Amino acid sequence: MQLHTLRGYIQNIFLAEYPHGLLLLDGACRADFTLIEDFIVNTLNRPLSDLKALAVTHMHPDHAGCAHYLRKRSGCKIVCGLFKQQWYSGVSGRLSHLVDIYLALWVAKRLGRTRRNIWYQAHLRPDIMLNDGEAIPGFEDWRLIKTPGHTAMDVSLLNEKRNLLYVADLVVKVKGKLSPPFPVNLPEQYASSLQKLKRYTHCDVLMAHVPQQKITRDEVDNLLALAPEKAQNNRQVLTDLARRLARFRP
């Protein structure tokens, strides 16, 4: 297995290459399709149909945004954790979907990226849903590890043979220091996921927005200390914004 790292629209993209096919470790942004296709076809000299599977770690724009389109173009299977309810369910969920797209575009602007179309469907239509610890079919050296907290659906991907752990947005970096992501919708579950991360301090940790590195138990403890005790969700963001606007006087 050879692991390739691409710099996506606002996140790292990890592509695992095998003789029998390719596995994408997340669903990327809708704006990343051309980059992914070009790398597979022109750098790896393989047909796009060699992309056999992609895992969606959670439903945010830079992790699920290109999943359906990649399946349409390549025929790959979409893999995710087992869930009973779509993340963006109901009216409030659809509002959160719009907010998350806006936040992704805000990040892109901060990174100096040209504004791109990153619209994607709010509900995932997976081919394969896995329980905690189950292997990805066709790529059995990768196992799904449930790590909720950022959202209820969050999963990580573990390759024990190579001591690699992809945690997506479980950990980010703020002002040069490892930090919890925003939002943390489920604080108690997030803390449990960080405790689970301590089992894998021997692994090289792959993150969507931070360079590959090992994370020590002390660093995990620091993340636990920084983790919010109350939910920081998009509804709270909108409520705080509305309160500020209500207080504003020209």
SELUMVO-621593 format. One record per residue (C-alpha): residue number from 1; x, y, z; residue in one letter; chain. Coordinates in Angstrom, 1 decimal, padded with zeros to 4 digits. Layout:
<nodes>
+--------+--------+--------+--------+--------+--------+
: kedren :      x :      y :      z : markol : kollum :
+--------+--------+--------+--------+--------+--------+
:    NUM :      X :      Y :      Z :      A :      A :
...
+--------+--------+--------+--------+--------+--------+
</nodes>
This chain:
<nodes>
+--------+--------+--------+--------+--------+--------+
: kedren :      x :      y :      z : markol : kollum :
+--------+--------+--------+--------+--------+--------+
:      1 :  000.0 :  000.0 :  000.0 :      M :      A :
:      2 :  001.2 :  003.5 : -000.9 :      Q :      A :
:      3 : -000.5 :  006.5 :  000.7 :      L :      A :
:      4 : -000.7 :  009.7 : -001.3 :      H :      A :
:      5 : -001.5 :  013.1 :  000.3 :      T :      A :
:      6 : -003.1 :  015.8 : -001.8 :      L :      A :
:      7 : -003.9 :  019.3 : -000.8 :      R :      A :
:      8 : -007.6 :  019.7 : -001.4 :      G :      A :
:      9 : -009.7 :  022.8 : -001.5 :      Y :      A :
:     10 : -009.6 :  023.3 :  002.3 :      I :      A :
:     11 : -008.4 :  020.0 :  003.6 :      Q :      A :
:     12 : -005.9 :  017.2 :  003.2 :      N :      A :
:     13 : -006.9 :  014.3 :  000.9 :      I :      A :
:     14 : -005.5 :  010.8 :  001.6 :      F :      A :
:     15 : -005.6 :  008.3 : -001.2 :      L :      A :
:     16 : -004.4 :  004.7 : -000.5 :      A :      A :
:     17 : -003.1 :  002.9 : -003.6 :      E :      A :
:     18 : -003.1 : -000.9 : -004.0 :      Y :      A :
:     19 : -002.5 : -003.0 : -007.1 :      P :      A :
:     20 : -006.1 : -004.1 : -007.1 :      H :      A :
:     21 : -007.6 : -000.6 : -006.6 :      G :      A :
:     22 : -007.7 :  002.8 : -004.8 :      L :      A :
:     23 : -009.3 :  003.8 : -001.5 :      L :      A :
:     24 : -010.1 :  007.4 : -000.7 :      L :      A :
:     25 : -010.1 :  008.0 :  003.1 :      L :      A :
:     26 : -012.8 :  010.7 :  002.9 :      D :      A :
:     27 : -015.3 :  012.2 :  000.6 :      G :      A :
:     28 : -013.5 :  015.5 : -000.1 :      A :      A :
:     29 : -015.1 :  018.8 : -001.3 :      C :      A :
:     30 : -017.2 :  019.0 : -004.4 :      R :      A :
:     31 : -014.6 :  021.3 : -005.7 :      A :      A :
:     32 : -011.9 :  018.6 : -005.4 :      D :      A :
:     33 : -013.1 :  016.3 : -008.1 :      F :      A :
:     34 : -010.8 :  017.6 : -010.9 :      T :      A :
:     35 : -007.8 :  017.4 : -008.6 :      L :      A :
:     36 : -008.6 :  013.8 : -007.6 :      I :      A :
:     37 : -009.3 :  012.7 : -011.2 :      E :      A :
:     38 : -006.2 :  014.4 : -012.5 :      D :      A :
:     39 : -004.0 :  012.7 : -009.9 :      F :      A :
:     40 : -005.4 :  009.2 : -010.5 :      I :      A :
:     41 : -005.4 :  009.5 : -014.3 :      V :      A :
:     42 : -002.3 :  011.6 : -015.0 :      N :      A :
:     43 :  000.0 :  010.9 : -012.0 :      T :      A :
:     44 : -000.9 :  007.4 : -011.1 :      L :      A :
:     45 : -001.6 :  006.5 : -014.8 :      N :      A :
:     46 : -004.7 :  004.5 : -013.7 :      R :      A :
:     47 : -008.3 :  004.8 : -014.9 :      P :      A :
:     48 : -010.7 :  006.6 : -012.6 :      L :      A :
:     49 : -012.6 :  003.3 : -012.3 :      S :      A :
:     50 : -009.7 :  002.0 : -010.2 :      D :      A :
:     51 : -011.2 :  004.1 : -007.3 :      L :      A :
:     52 : -013.0 :  001.2 : -005.7 :      K :      A :
:     53 : -014.2 :  002.7 : -002.4 :      A :      A :
:     54 : -014.3 :  006.0 : -000.4 :      L :      A :
:     55 : -015.0 :  006.4 :  003.2 :      A :      A :
:     56 : -017.1 :  009.3 :  004.5 :      V :      A :
:     57 : -016.0 :  010.2 :  008.1 :      T :      A :
:     58 : -018.9 :  012.7 :  008.6 :      H :      A :
:     59 : -021.2 :  014.9 :  006.6 :      M :      A :
:     60 : -019.4 :  018.2 :  006.5 :      H :      A :
:     61 : -018.7 :  019.8 :  003.1 :      P :      A :
:     62 : -015.0 :  018.9 :  003.0 :      D :      A :
:     63 : -015.6 :  015.3 :  004.0 :      H :      A :
:     64 : -018.7 :  014.3 :  002.1 :      A :      A :
:     65 : -019.1 :  016.9 : -000.6 :      G :      A :
:     66 : -017.7 :  014.9 : -003.5 :      C :      A :
:     67 : -018.8 :  011.4 : -002.4 :      A :      A :
:     68 : -021.9 :  011.0 : -004.6 :      H :      A :
:     69 : -020.2 :  012.6 : -007.6 :      Y :      A :
:     70 : -017.2 :  010.4 : -007.3 :      L :      A :
:     71 : -019.4 :  007.4 : -007.2 :      R :      A :
:     72 : -021.3 :  008.5 : -010.2 :      K :      A :
:     73 : -018.1 :  009.1 : -012.2 :      R :      A :
:     74 : -016.0 :  006.1 : -011.0 :      S :      A :
:     75 : -018.4 :  003.5 : -009.8 :      G :      A :
:     76 : -016.8 :  003.3 : -006.4 :      C :      A :
:     77 : -018.6 :  002.3 : -003.2 :      K :      A :
:     78 : -019.4 :  004.8 : -000.5 :      I :      A :
:     79 : -018.6 :  003.5 :  003.0 :      V :      A :
:     80 : -019.5 :  005.1 :  006.3 :      C :      A :
:     81 : -020.3 :  004.2 :  009.9 :      G :      A :
:     82 : -023.7 :  002.7 :  010.8 :      L :      A :
:     83 : -026.2 :  005.4 :  011.6 :      F :      A :
:     84 : -030.0 :  005.4 :  012.2 :      K :      A :
:     85 : -030.7 :  009.0 :  011.3 :      Q :      A :
:     86 : -029.2 :  011.4 :  008.8 :      Q :      A :
:     87 : -027.1 :  014.1 :  010.3 :      W :      A :
:     88 : -028.9 :  017.0 :  008.6 :      Y :      A :
:     89 : -032.4 :  015.8 :  009.5 :      S :      A :
:     90 : -035.4 :  018.1 :  009.8 :      G :      A :
:     91 : -035.7 :  021.9 :  009.3 :      V :      A :
:     92 : -032.9 :  022.6 :  011.8 :      S :      A :
:     93 : -030.7 :  020.1 :  010.1 :      G :      A :
:     94 : -031.1 :  021.6 :  006.7 :      R :      A :
:     95 : -030.3 :  025.0 :  008.2 :      L :      A :
:     96 : -027.1 :  023.5 :  009.7 :      S :      A :
:     97 : -026.3 :  022.2 :  006.3 :      H :      A :
:     98 : -026.4 :  025.7 :  004.8 :      L :      A :
:     99 : -024.4 :  027.1 :  007.8 :      V :      A :
:    100 : -021.7 :  024.4 :  007.3 :      D :      A :
:    101 : -021.4 :  025.2 :  003.6 :      I :      A :
:    102 : -021.0 :  028.9 :  004.5 :      Y :      A :
:    103 : -018.3 :  028.1 :  007.2 :      L :      A :
:    104 : -016.4 :  026.0 :  004.6 :      A :      A :
:    105 : -016.4 :  028.9 :  002.2 :      L :      A :
:    106 : -015.3 :  031.2 :  005.0 :      W :      A :
:    107 : -012.3 :  028.9 :  005.7 :      V :      A :
:    108 : -011.5 :  028.8 :  002.0 :      A :      A :
:    109 : -011.4 :  032.6 :  001.9 :      K :      A :
:    110 : -009.1 :  032.6 :  005.0 :      R :      A :
:    111 : -006.8 :  030.2 :  003.1 :      L :      A :
:    112 : -006.8 :  032.5 :  000.0 :      G :      A :
:    113 : -008.8 :  030.0 : -002.1 :      R :      A :
:    114 : -010.9 :  031.2 : -005.0 :      T :      A :
:    115 : -014.6 :  030.8 : -004.3 :      R :      A :
:    116 : -015.8 :  027.5 : -005.8 :      R :      A :
:    117 : -019.1 :  025.7 : -005.9 :      N :      A :
:    118 : -019.1 :  023.3 : -003.0 :      I :      A :
:    119 : -022.8 :  022.5 : -002.9 :      W :      A :
:    120 : -023.7 :  018.9 : -002.0 :      Y :      A :
:    121 : -026.6 :  016.8 : -000.9 :      Q :      A :
:    122 : -027.5 :  017.0 :  002.8 :      A :      A :
:    123 : -028.2 :  013.3 :  003.1 :      H :      A :
:    124 : -025.7 :  010.5 :  002.4 :      L :      A :
:    125 : -026.7 :  007.5 :  000.3 :      R :      A :
:    126 : -024.0 :  004.9 :  001.3 :      P :      A :
:    127 : -023.4 :  001.5 : -000.2 :      D :      A :
:    128 : -021.8 :  000.0 :  002.9 :      I :      A :
:    129 : -022.4 :  000.9 :  006.6 :      M :      A :
:    130 : -020.0 : -000.5 :  009.1 :      L :      A :
:    131 : -020.1 : -001.1 :  012.9 :      N :      A :
:    132 : -017.2 :  000.0 :  015.2 :      D :      A :
:    133 : -014.1 : -002.1 :  014.4 :      G :      A :
:    134 : -015.3 : -003.6 :  011.1 :      E :      A :
:    135 : -013.0 : -003.7 :  008.1 :      A :      A :
:    136 : -013.7 : -001.9 :  004.8 :      I :      A :
:    137 : -014.6 : -004.6 :  002.2 :      P :      A :
:    138 : -011.8 : -005.0 : -000.4 :      G :      A :
:    139 : -009.4 : -003.0 :  001.9 :      F :      A :
:    140 : -009.4 : -005.1 :  005.0 :      E :      A :
:    141 : -006.3 : -003.6 :  006.4 :      D :      A :
:    142 : -008.4 : -000.5 :  007.2 :      W :      A :
:    143 : -010.9 : -000.7 :  010.0 :      R :      A :
:    144 : -013.6 :  001.8 :  011.0 :      L :      A :
:    145 : -013.4 :  003.3 :  014.5 :      I :      A :
:    146 : -016.3 :  005.3 :  015.8 :      K :      A :
:    147 : -015.2 :  008.7 :  017.2 :      T :      A :
:    148 : -018.3 :  010.8 :  017.5 :      P :      A :
:    149 : -018.5 :  014.3 :  019.1 :      G :      A :
:    150 : -017.8 :  016.7 :  016.3 :      H :      A :
:    151 : -021.0 :  015.2 :  014.9 :      T :      A :
:    152 : -022.9 :  012.0 :  015.8 :      A :      A :
:    153 : -021.6 :  010.3 :  012.7 :      M :      A :
:    154 : -017.9 :  010.8 :  013.0 :      D :      A :
:    155 : -015.6 :  007.9 :  012.4 :      V :      A :
:    156 : -011.8 :  007.4 :  012.1 :      S :      A :
:    157 : -010.0 :  004.9 :  009.9 :      L :      A :
:    158 : -007.2 :  002.6 :  011.4 :      L :      A :
:    159 : -004.6 :  000.7 :  009.5 :      N :      A :
:    160 : -002.8 : -001.4 :  012.1 :      E :      A :
:    161 : -000.4 : -002.9 :  009.7 :      K :      A :
:    162 :  001.1 :  000.5 :  008.9 :      R :      A :
:    163 :  000.3 :  002.2 :  012.2 :      N :      A :
:    164 : -001.8 :  004.8 :  010.6 :      L :      A :
:    165 : -004.9 :  006.4 :  012.0 :      L :      A :
:    166 : -007.0 :  009.0 :  010.0 :      Y :      A :
:    167 : -009.0 :  011.0 :  012.5 :      V :      A :
:    168 : -010.5 :  013.6 :  010.1 :      A :      A :
:    169 : -011.7 :  016.5 :  012.3 :      D :      A :
:    170 : -011.3 :  014.9 :  015.7 :      L :      A :
:    171 : -008.2 :  017.2 :  016.1 :      V :      A :
:    172 : -007.5 :  020.5 :  014.4 :      V :      A :
:    173 : -005.0 :  023.3 :  015.0 :      K :      A :
:    174 : -005.7 :  026.8 :  016.2 :      V :      A :
:    175 : -002.9 :  029.4 :  016.5 :      K :      A :
:    176 : -000.3 :  026.6 :  016.0 :      G :      A :
:    177 : -001.6 :  024.3 :  018.8 :      K :      A :
:    178 : -003.7 :  021.1 :  018.6 :      L :      A :
:    179 : -007.2 :  021.9 :  019.5 :      S :      A :
:    180 : -010.8 :  020.4 :  019.5 :      P :      A :
:    181 : -012.8 :  021.2 :  016.3 :      P :      A :
:    182 : -015.6 :  023.6 :  016.0 :      F :      A :
:    183 : -018.4 :  022.7 :  016.5 :      P :      A :
:    184 : -018.4 :  020.0 :  019.1 :      V :      A :
:    185 : -022.0 :  019.0 :  019.0 :      N :      A :
:    186 : -021.7 :  016.2 :  021.5 :      L :      A :
:    187 : -019.2 :  017.1 :  024.3 :      P :      A :
:    188 : -019.4 :  013.9 :  026.3 :      E :      A :
:    189 : -019.0 :  011.7 :  023.2 :      Q :      A :
:    190 : -016.1 :  013.8 :  022.1 :      Y :      A :
:    191 : -014.3 :  013.3 :  025.4 :      A :      A :
:    192 : -014.9 :  009.5 :  025.0 :      S :      A :
:    193 : -013.4 :  009.7 :  021.5 :      S :      A :
:    194 : -010.3 :  011.5 :  022.8 :      L :      A :
:    195 : -009.9 :  008.8 :  025.4 :      Q :      A :
:    196 : -010.1 :  006.2 :  022.6 :      K :      A :
:    197 : -007.4 :  008.2 :  020.8 :      L :      A :
:    198 : -005.0 :  007.4 :  023.7 :      K :      A :
:    199 : -005.0 :  003.7 :  022.5 :      R :      A :
:    200 : -003.3 :  004.8 :  019.3 :      Y :      A :
:    201 : -000.5 :  007.1 :  020.4 :      T :      A :
:    202 :  001.9 :  004.7 :  018.7 :      H :      A :
:    203 :  000.3 :  005.5 :  015.3 :      C :      A :
:    204 :  001.1 :  008.2 :  012.9 :      D :      A :
:    205 : -002.1 :  010.3 :  013.0 :      V :      A :
:    206 : -003.5 :  011.7 :  009.7 :      L :      A :
:    207 : -005.7 :  014.7 :  010.1 :      M :      A :
:    208 : -007.8 :  016.7 :  007.6 :      A :      A :
:    209 : -006.3 :  020.1 :  008.6 :      H :      A :
:    210 : -003.0 :  019.3 :  010.3 :      V :      A :
:    211 :  000.1 :  017.7 :  009.0 :      P :      A :
:    212 :  000.7 :  014.0 :  009.8 :      Q :      A :
:    213 :  002.2 :  013.5 :  013.2 :      Q :      A :
:    214 :  002.2 :  011.4 :  016.3 :      K :      A :
:    215 :  000.0 :  012.6 :  019.2 :      I :      A :
:    216 :  001.2 :  011.9 :  022.7 :      T :      A :
:    217 : -001.0 :  011.0 :  025.7 :      R :      A :
:    218 : -000.1 :  014.4 :  027.2 :      D :      A :
:    219 : -001.4 :  016.1 :  024.1 :      E :      A :
:    220 : -004.6 :  014.2 :  024.3 :      V :      A :
:    221 : -005.0 :  015.2 :  027.9 :      D :      A :
:    222 : -004.5 :  018.8 :  026.8 :      N :      A :
:    223 : -007.2 :  018.4 :  024.2 :      L :      A :
:    224 : -009.5 :  017.0 :  026.9 :      L :      A :
:    225 : -008.8 :  020.1 :  029.0 :      A :      A :
:    226 : -009.6 :  022.4 :  026.1 :      L :      A :
:    227 : -012.7 :  020.5 :  025.0 :      A :      A :
:    228 : -016.0 :  022.3 :  025.6 :      P :      A :
:    229 : -018.4 :  021.1 :  028.3 :      E :      A :
:    230 : -021.5 :  022.4 :  026.5 :      K :      A :
:    231 : -022.4 :  021.8 :  022.9 :      A :      A :
:    232 : -021.0 :  024.3 :  020.4 :      Q :      A :
:    233 : -023.4 :  023.7 :  017.5 :      N :      A :
:    234 : -024.5 :  025.8 :  014.6 :      N :      A :
:    235 : -027.8 :  026.7 :  016.2 :      R :      A :
:    236 : -025.8 :  028.4 :  019.0 :      Q :      A :
:    237 : -023.7 :  030.2 :  016.4 :      V :      A :
:    238 : -026.8 :  031.6 :  014.7 :      L :      A :
:    239 : -028.4 :  032.5 :  018.1 :      T :      A :
:    240 : -025.3 :  034.4 :  019.2 :      D :      A :
:    241 : -025.2 :  036.2 :  015.8 :      L :      A :
:    242 : -028.8 :  037.2 :  016.1 :      A :      A :
:    243 : -028.3 :  038.6 :  019.6 :      R :      A :
:    244 : -025.4 :  040.7 :  018.4 :      R :      A :
:    245 : -027.4 :  042.0 :  015.5 :      L :      A :
:    246 : -030.3 :  042.8 :  017.9 :      A :      A :
:    247 : -028.0 :  044.9 :  020.1 :      R :      A :
:    248 : -026.5 :  046.7 :  017.1 :      F :      A :
:    249 : -027.4 :  050.4 :  016.7 :      R :      A :
:    250 : -026.1 :  052.4 :  013.7 :      P :      A :
+--------+--------+--------+--------+--------+--------+
</nodes>
